Amino acid sequence: MSSLPIKQKPNKISLIGDANVGKTCLIQRIKYKSFGNTKSTIGACNENITINGINLDIWDTAGQERFRSMVPLYFKSSKAILICFDITDVNSFDGAKKWLSEIENSAKKTIIFLVGNKCDLEDKRKISFENGNLFAKDKGIFYFETSAKNDVNVSLLFEKVAEEISKIKDTEFNGKIYINNNEENNDSGCGCL
């Protein structure tokens, strides 16, 4: 009699942020290894991937203002939240700060990543790596810069998400926010912390 492998419970991950910051493109890059024209997400959609043995159920939430009230329904049960912004758009960075404030006010313990996307557009950059990194460090959250278009740090980002989830037991997800105590520093510009 052979034993069947135990199916791992999926770990819910939510990507949130303003419209057109590249949330859908990040998922397309990690899941399908491609980049192309995408349509705006209506409501939310999800994709499942496994990274280093960790099953991730990635939810892509709509960034348009009319869907904003629905997004907390997705992030409240998430083990990790990726707050995305466009490094060429100051308003999207301000929007990311508002999303973080909303998450901080929830009672759920969650691993949080701030993700500055579109680092391939260095000549149009409005939010410096240092500014994003300093904000994240001040808040005790992880910071990554990515380019879904050029596949910069996308795999590294999701590998880090999987790694951090693997460190936390399900029973520990009933408090407040999981704080990043990682003191690694990467000042390479298009990088992570």
C-alpha positions as CSV (number, residue, x, y, z in Angstrom):
1,M,0.0,0.0,0.0
2,S,1.6,3.3,-1.1
3,S,0.9,6.5,0.7
4,L,-0.2,9.6,-1.2
5,P,1.7,12.8,-0.6
6,I,-0.1,15.2,1.7
7,K,-1.4,18.1,-0.4
8,Q,0.0,21.4,0.9
9,K,-2.5,24.1,1.8
10,P,-2.1,27.1,-0.5
11,N,-0.7,30.2,1.0
12,K,-2.7,33.3,0.0
13,I,-0.7,36.2,-1.4
14,S,-2.3,39.5,-2.4
15,L,-0.9,42.0,-4.8
16,I,-2.3,45.4,-4.1
17,G,-1.6,48.9,-5.4
18,D,-2.9,51.6,-7.7
19,A,-4.0,50.9,-11.3
20,N,-1.2,50.4,-13.9
21,V,1.7,49.7,-11.6
22,G,2.3,46.3,-13.1
23,K,0.7,43.9,-10.6
24,T,-0.7,41.7,-13.4
25,C,2.5,41.8,-15.3
26,L,4.5,40.6,-12.2
27,I,2.2,37.6,-12.0
28,Q,2.4,36.9,-15.8
29,R,6.2,37.0,-15.5
30,I,6.5,34.6,-12.6
31,K,3.8,32.2,-13.8
32,Y,4.2,32.2,-17.5
33,K,7.8,33.6,-17.9
34,S,6.4,36.2,-20.3
35,F,5.5,39.9,-20.6
36,G,2.9,41.4,-22.8
37,N,-0.1,43.6,-23.0
38,T,-2.5,43.0,-20.2
39,K,-6.0,44.4,-19.5
40,S,-6.9,46.1,-16.3
41,T,-8.0,43.6,-13.6
42,I,-11.7,43.8,-12.8
43,G,-12.3,42.9,-9.2
44,A,-9.6,40.2,-8.6
45,C,-8.2,37.1,-10.2
46,N,-5.7,34.5,-9.0
47,E,-3.0,32.1,-10.1
48,N,-1.3,29.3,-8.3
49,I,2.4,28.6,-8.4
50,T,4.8,26.5,-6.3
51,I,8.2,28.0,-5.4
52,N,10.7,25.9,-3.5
53,G,8.0,23.6,-2.3
54,I,5.7,26.4,-1.1
55,N,2.3,26.6,-2.7
56,L,1.4,30.2,-3.4
57,D,-2.2,31.3,-4.3
58,I,-1.5,34.7,-5.8
59,W,-4.4,37.2,-5.9
60,D,-4.2,40.1,-8.3
61,T,-6.5,42.9,-7.1
62,A,-7.9,45.7,-9.2
63,G,-6.2,49.0,-8.6
64,Q,-9.0,51.3,-9.9
65,E,-10.6,53.5,-7.3
66,R,-14.1,51.9,-7.9
67,F,-12.8,48.5,-6.7
68,R,-10.8,49.9,-3.7
69,S,-13.4,48.9,-1.1
70,M,-13.2,45.3,-2.2
71,V,-9.5,44.9,-1.8
72,P,-9.4,44.5,2.0
73,L,-11.5,41.4,1.6
74,Y,-8.6,39.8,-0.2
75,F,-5.7,41.0,2.0
76,K,-7.3,40.2,5.4
77,S,-6.8,36.5,4.9
78,S,-3.4,36.8,3.1
79,K,-0.1,35.4,4.6
80,A,1.8,38.0,2.5
81,I,0.9,41.2,0.9
82,L,2.9,42.8,-1.9
83,I,2.1,46.5,-2.1
84,C,3.1,47.6,-5.6
85,F,3.9,51.0,-7.0
86,D,5.4,52.4,-10.2
87,I,8.9,54.0,-9.6
88,T,8.1,56.5,-12.3
89,D,4.8,57.7,-10.6
90,V,4.9,59.6,-7.3
91,N,1.1,59.2,-7.0
92,S,1.4,55.5,-7.0
93,F,4.0,55.6,-4.2
94,D,1.7,57.8,-2.2
95,G,-1.1,55.2,-2.9
96,A,1.2,52.5,-1.6
97,K,1.6,54.4,1.6
98,K,-2.2,54.6,1.9
99,W,-2.5,50.8,1.3
100,L,0.1,50.1,4.0
101,S,-1.8,52.3,6.5
102,E,-5.0,50.4,5.7
103,I,-3.2,47.1,6.3
104,E,-1.6,48.3,9.5
105,N,-5.1,49.1,10.8
106,S,-6.3,45.5,10.2
107,A,-6.0,42.9,13.0
108,K,-4.3,40.2,10.8
109,K,-0.7,39.3,11.1
110,T,0.8,39.5,7.6
111,I,4.2,39.6,5.9
112,I,4.5,42.8,3.9
113,F,6.6,43.6,0.9
114,L,6.8,47.0,-0.8
115,V,7.5,46.5,-4.5
116,G,8.7,49.3,-6.7
117,N,8.0,48.0,-10.2
118,K,9.3,49.2,-13.6
119,C,12.9,49.7,-12.6
120,D,13.7,49.3,-16.3
121,L,12.6,52.9,-16.7
122,E,15.5,54.4,-14.9
123,D,15.5,57.5,-17.0
124,K,11.9,58.2,-15.9
125,R,12.4,57.3,-12.2
126,K,10.6,59.6,-9.8
127,I,11.0,57.5,-6.6
128,S,14.7,56.8,-5.8
129,F,15.8,53.4,-4.6
130,E,16.9,55.1,-1.4
131,N,13.5,56.7,-0.8
132,G,11.6,53.5,-1.2
133,N,14.1,51.6,0.8
134,L,14.1,54.1,3.6
135,F,10.3,54.1,3.8
136,A,10.2,50.3,3.9
137,K,13.0,50.1,6.5
138,D,11.2,52.7,8.7
139,K,8.0,50.6,8.5
140,G,9.8,47.3,9.1
141,I,8.8,45.7,5.9
142,F,10.7,44.2,2.9
143,Y,11.6,46.3,-0.1
144,F,12.2,45.1,-3.6
145,E,12.5,46.8,-7.0
146,T,11.5,44.8,-10.0
147,S,10.9,45.0,-13.7
148,A,8.3,42.6,-15.0
149,K,9.2,43.7,-18.5
150,N,12.9,42.8,-18.3
151,D,12.5,40.1,-15.6
152,V,14.6,41.8,-13.0
153,N,14.2,40.5,-9.5
154,V,10.8,39.0,-10.1
155,S,11.8,35.4,-9.3
156,L,13.9,36.7,-6.4
157,L,10.9,38.5,-5.0
158,F,8.6,35.5,-5.1
159,E,11.4,33.2,-3.7
160,K,11.7,35.6,-0.8
161,V,8.0,35.6,-0.2
162,A,8.0,31.7,-0.2
163,E,11.0,31.7,2.2
164,E,9.4,34.1,4.7
165,I,6.1,32.1,4.6
166,S,7.9,28.9,5.3
167,K,9.4,30.4,8.5
168,I,5.9,31.2,9.9
169,K,3.6,28.6,11.4
170,D,-0.1,28.9,10.7
171,T,-0.8,29.3,14.4
172,E,1.3,32.5,14.4
173,F,-1.0,34.3,11.9
174,N,-3.4,35.7,14.5
175,G,-1.6,38.7,15.8
176,K,-0.5,41.9,14.0
177,I,2.1,42.5,11.3
178,Y,5.2,40.3,10.8
179,I,8.1,42.7,11.0
180,N,11.2,42.2,8.8
181,N,14.2,42.0,11.1
182,N,16.5,41.3,8.2
183,E,19.4,43.8,8.2
184,E,20.8,42.8,4.8
185,N,21.5,45.8,2.6
186,N,21.5,46.0,-1.2
187,D,22.1,49.4,-2.6
188,S,22.4,48.3,-6.3
189,G,19.4,50.4,-7.4
190,C,17.3,47.8,-9.0
191,G,17.4,45.4,-6.1
192,C,15.9,44.3,-2.9
193,L,16.2,44.6,0.8
